[in-house]
Amino acid sequence: MLHIIALFLVCAGAAAELQCTVIPGNLKQVDAGAGEVYGVNNEDTIYHWVNNNWKEIPGKLIHVTVGPAGVWGVNKNNNIYKFQDNNWMLVSGLLKQVDAGGNKFLSGANGADSIYCLDQGQTVSRSAALLYTHLDGSLKYYSCGPFGCWGVNSNNNIYYRYNVKPTSCQGIQWQNIPGSLVMVEVGTDGSVYGVNSDGNVYYRESISARNPIGTSWTKLDFCSKFRHVSYDDGYLWLLSEKGDIFRCKVNGSVIPTL
């Protein structure tokens, strides 16, 4: 049975309570997108959240992603897999982190922090031989959504990529965004969340199609520290430093403001 806790994660003085659910299990990475949630644990075991329970998926991955581009993952050797016909299909290329949140295009970074993406024509292909587009710059984490892509580099600097499209995933320009994050995730609806080196969670305010970079970062007033965050369909998924899993209901009235 799931246990509801309130104010366990939220410090006193927040604008409103965040109602959070403790989810059974332990994960090192989780990704929510397109109405689904996948994660992997310290043994590289893969899980899919189905009917309020974790369902184990055969295979071993260190990072998994789900979104409009489907379900993808990478293993400890940086081999890339696509979940197709209920099986993991090995495809060409090497990446350490992948993100399926774009409009049916895939993005990611390799072991040298080089950035790559797959146009929509490649992700919907049933072929294992894929043609990647190399982007200029260097990032350790890269995530995309309907209004563009966000990433962080080895110095925890934050960048936004303009003019990213399903048939032209490379975009045209980077913009440095003030702030410092160790990872950043873009939700299916364009929401942007991140975690900094102190384990604090941040939300990017006022993102829209007209203003894809938003206006400022809002720190969510959690008393606990986290290492990973993902958002989809009104729920924030959080992993503590020990891998404990929390799911918090998010709406316009519960986000604390600075």
N, C-alpha and C positions, 0 to 999 in steps of 0.2 A: 504494500500500500504506500502511496506517496504521502509525504508529510508536508503540510503547509506551515511556513514560518514567516512571521512578519516582524520587522525591526531587528532581526538577527543580523541581517546584512546591511541595514540602513542606519546610519548614524542619526542621533537625535538632532532635530533642527531642520531636517529636510522638508521641502515644501509639502510633500505628501508621502505616504507609505508606499513602498514597492512590495507587492505581495510576491514572495518567492517560494518556489517549490524545490525541495531537496529531491534530486533524481537519484535513484539507486545506481551504483556503479562507480567506476573510476576511469577517467580518460586523460590522455595527454593532448588531444586535439579534437575539436568538434566543429562541424560546419552545418549551418541551417540555410536552406534556400529552396525556393519554388515549392514550399509547403512540406518539405522533408528535412530530416536531420540524420546525419551520419557522424561517426566518430571512431577514433582508434585509441587503444590503451597502450600501456608501457610494453606489452608483449607483442605489439603491432597487430593485435586482433581487431577486426573490423566489426562495427555494430551499426544497425539501422533502427531508428526509433519508430516503432509500429505499435499502435493501440496501447500507448502508455507503457510500453516495455521495450527493452533492448533485444533485438534479434541479431544473433551472430551471423555474419556473412563470411563464407569460406574465403581464405586468402590472408595475406600478410601485407600491411601497408603502414607507413609512418605518417602519411598525410592523406586525407580524403576530402573531396569537395562535391557539393551537389548544387545544382542551379539550372537555369534555362538550357545550358549546354549539356546537361545530363549529369552522370555520376562518374567521377574520375579519381585517380589516386596515384601515389608514387610509393615505391618501396625503399628499403634501406640502401639499395644500390642506385637509387634515382631513376629506375625504370618506370615508365609511365603506363598506366592501365586505364582502360575505358570499360565501364560496366555495360555490357551489351548482351541481350538475350539471357539475362540472369547469370552471366559468367564474366569474369575479368579477362579482357582481351589485351594482350601486350601490344603496344603501338610503338612506333619509332620515336626517338628522342630521349633526352635525359633531363629531368628537372627534380628539384628538391621540394618544391611547393607549387601547387596548382590551384586555380580558382575557376569555377564554372558559372560564376554569377553574371557574366556578360550576356548580351542578347544572342544566345546560342554560339558565342565564341569563347575560347579558353585562353587563360593567361597564366603566367607563372615565372619562376626564377630558378636558375640552375645553381650548381654548387659553387660557381665563381661569381654569383650574383648578377649574371647576365640575364636579360629579360626577353621573354619570348611569348608569342601568342599564336593561336590558330583561328583563322577566319571561320565563319559559319559553314562555308562549304566543306571545310576539313572536319569539323566536329560532327557533322551529320553524315559524313562518309562512313561506309562500313569497311573501308580499307584500313589495314594496319600501318601502311606507309603514308605518313602525314608530312605536309610541307609547312614548316614553322616560319613565322616572321620574326626577325630579330629587331629589337628596339634599342635605340641609343640609351645610354645611361647605365646605372648599376643599382639594383635593389635586392634586398634579402627577402622581401614579402610584397606581393602584388595582388590586388583584388579589384574586381570590376563590378559595375552595376549599370542601370539604365542611363545615368547621367555622366558616365566616364569612369576612369580608373584611378585608384589611389595606391600608394606604396610607401615603404620606408626603406632607407638604406642602412648600411652597417653602422653609421653614426646616429641612427634613429631620427634622421631628418625625414620630413614628410613631403611627398610630392603628389601632384595631381596631373593626369594626362588628358589633354584636350582632344576633341574630335575623334574619339574612338567609336568605330562603327562595326556592325556585324561583318561587313565585307571589306573593311579596312581597319583591322584591329590595332595597327601600329600607331594610329593617331598622329599628331603633328608637333606637339609642344609640351614641355614639362613646366609646371609652376610650383615653386617651393611654397609650402604652406607653413606658417608659423606654428611651432610646437615641437614636441619630441615624443615619439611612440616606438615601441618595439615591434608591434604588429597592428595592422589595420584591416578591418573587414567591411565590405560594402554589402548591404542587404539587397534583396530582390527588388525592393521598392526605392532603392537609392540611398537609404539611411546609411550613415557612416559611423562606426564605433571603433575604438582602439584602446590599447593598454600601454601604459608607459613602463619605464624600468623599475618604478616603485610599486607596480601592481595596481595602479589606479586606473579606473575605466573612464573613458571620455566619449562624448557624443558631439557630432558636428551639427551645429544649429543652422536652420533656415536653408537647407539644400533644396533646390528645385531645378527644373529644366532651364529656367532663365538664369539661375544663379547656382551652377553646379558645384561650386567650391564652398558654398555656404558663407557663414559670417564669423563664427568663433567656436571654440571648444568649450563644452560644459562638462565639468567633472561630476560624475555621479557619486553621491555621498554614501558609498559603501564603507563600512568599518573593516571589512575583510579585504584581503589582497588577492588579485587574480593574475593568471598568466595568459588566458585566452578568452576571447569573446566572439560571439556570432549572433546575428539578428535575422529573424524572418517572421512574418505573419503575426506581428504583435508581441512576440516573445524574445527576450534576451537570454541567450545561453551563455553561461559563465563557467569557467574551470578555475578552481582555486589553485594555489601553489602546490597543493598535495594531490591535485587531480579530482577533487570532489566536484560534483556537477550540480549546478543550480539553474533553474529556469524562472525568469521574472517577467511578469506581465507588464507591458509597457504601453502607456497611452499619453496623450497630451497633458494630462493632469498630474502624472506621477514623476515627470522628469524635473528634478530640482534645478533651479536657476542660480547663477552666480550673483 
